[in-house]
Amino acid sequence: MTTQGPKTHELFAKAKRYIPHGVNSNFRYWGDDETLVIERGQGAYIWDMDGKRYIDYRLAFGPIILGHAEPRVTQRVQQAIEGGTLFAWTTPLEIGVAERICRMTGVDKVRLTNTGSEATFHALRIARAYTGREKFIKFEGQYHGMIDYFMFGTASADEENLGPRDDPRSRPMSLGIPEGIGDYVLNLPFNDFEILEETMAKHGEEIAAVFVEPILGNAAGILPKPGFLEKIRQLCDQYGAVLVFDEVKTGFRIANGGAQEYFGIQADLVTYAKSLGNGFPIAAIGGKEEVMMTIQPGKMAHGGTYSGNVVGVAAADATLEILENEPVIETINARGTALMEGIDEILTEQGIPHVVTGVPSMLSILLGIEEEPHEFRDYIKGDDELYEEIAVELIARGVQPDSDGREPWFLCAALSEEDVAYTLDAFNEAVKAAKR
Ligand SMILES: Cc1ncc(COP(=O)(O)O)c(C=O)c1O
C-alpha cells in the first residue's frame, strides 16, 4: 500500500536524483513509494506535500516534546539570532542553559554539543580518559548514535549479528566499520544480572564505562527490571568504571530530570539531546564534577565549531523554561496513559496477543507475545509484520507512528484528548483492516 499522494511522489522522485535514496538519514527511508516529503508541522500534526494531515507520533524520533513549531521556542530563536549565531566565545545564553540543565537533572557540570552522537562519543572519551581504560560495556538493542564504537549489536541487529547470547562479541552494524573496534566493545543482554556480574568479574579492571539507555528507546521501550540499574551502579562503583546514562531519548521526556530522576539513580555521566531543543540541534554531556573536569585544554579534547551555537542554545533556553514552569510531562503522561490503556483494550478485544511497553511519554506495542519483554532478543520474537500492517493502516487514516515497532510512539504536549480519542478509533479500524 502506498502512503504517498501524487505531489509527494513526484517530489520524492526528485529527492532521489540529488540525495542518496532521497533521505538525509537511512532511518527515514521506508521505500520508494512509502517515504514521505513533509511540507510543515504545527503542534501535534504534520502535513505532507499533498496536504494530508497526520497526528505525529514519530516526532522526528523523539525531539518534539512540546509540539512542532512551538511559538515561544521559535520566537526565542528568532530574537537571539538577530544578534549573530556563532562567536567562538562563551555567551550568556550558554551559561543560562548549562545552569538550567544542572538544576533540572542534578548533574554538576555540562558541556554543550550538537547531536546525540557527538554527546555519546565525547562521553566515551571522557570515561576513557578518566579511568585510563579502553573497553566499555553496552547492551544489546541499545543505540548510542552513528559513532563507529557504538555500532555493535544495536536495535538494527538480527540474531545473526548479535551472535550467541553469552558471548559479548557482536559484528559491526555497517559496512565501513573496522572489525577490530569490536575488541573494545562488550555487548551484553539487558536485564541479565548474572551475565553482567560475570563480565565485570572477568573484565572489570579493563572497563572504562558502562553505557546504558535506562529505557530501551530504540527497542520498544523495554524497561529495566527492578534493581538492574542499581546493580550496574553498584558494579561500576566496585570496579571503578564510569556509569553513563544515555538519555538522548529519555532526557527531558520521561521526567524533567530524565531517567536519573525517574529511577532515582545518579550516573557519573549523562548524555542529552532530542527533547532538550524541541527539534533544534542541541545536545549535552553532563556529569559529576570530578568526571567532567577530566576535560582539560591540551590534555583531554572536547570541542566543536558549532558547540553552544546561538540557534540550538536559544531553543534549549525556551524549551527548558517551559518544561520547568508548566506541567508538560504531566499532560503528556495523562494522554499516554489513556493511549496505552485504550490500545491494550482494543488488542484484547480483537484477540491479538500483545504487550504494551515503555512509559506514557514513549510507549510501544509488541504483538504476538504475551510476556513482558526484558531484553532485545524478546523483541525479536514478536510479530513485526502484523505491527507494520497495522502501522500502515493507521498512517492511511492520518495517524503516524513509525512503521517499525522498535521505535516507540512519542507524545508531545500539544497532543489533545480529542487526538487521543481519534487515534484510538483509528487504531481499532486499523487492527480490523490488518486482520482482514
Ligand atoms: C539513545 C540514543 N543515543 C544517541 C542517539 C544519537 O543521536 P543523534 O541522532 O542526535 O546523533 C540516539 C538517536 O536516536 C539515541 O536514541
The ligand as a Gaussian input file, in Angstrom:
#p B3LYP/6-31G(d) Opt

LIG

0 1
 C       19.703000       6.695000      22.883000
 C       20.318000       7.432000      21.735000
 N       21.587000       7.844000      21.815000
 C       22.176000       8.521000      20.811000
 C       21.483000       8.816000      19.660000
 C       22.145000       9.590000      18.556000
 O       21.604000      10.875000      18.497000
 P       21.730000      11.731000      17.149000
 O       20.854000      11.072000      16.145000
 O       21.244000      13.095000      17.561000
 O       23.167000      11.741000      16.770000
 C       20.157000       8.401000      19.532000
 C       19.379000       8.693000      18.313000
 O       18.287000       8.251000      18.107000
 C       19.555000       7.688000      20.596000
 O       18.291000       7.252000      20.524000

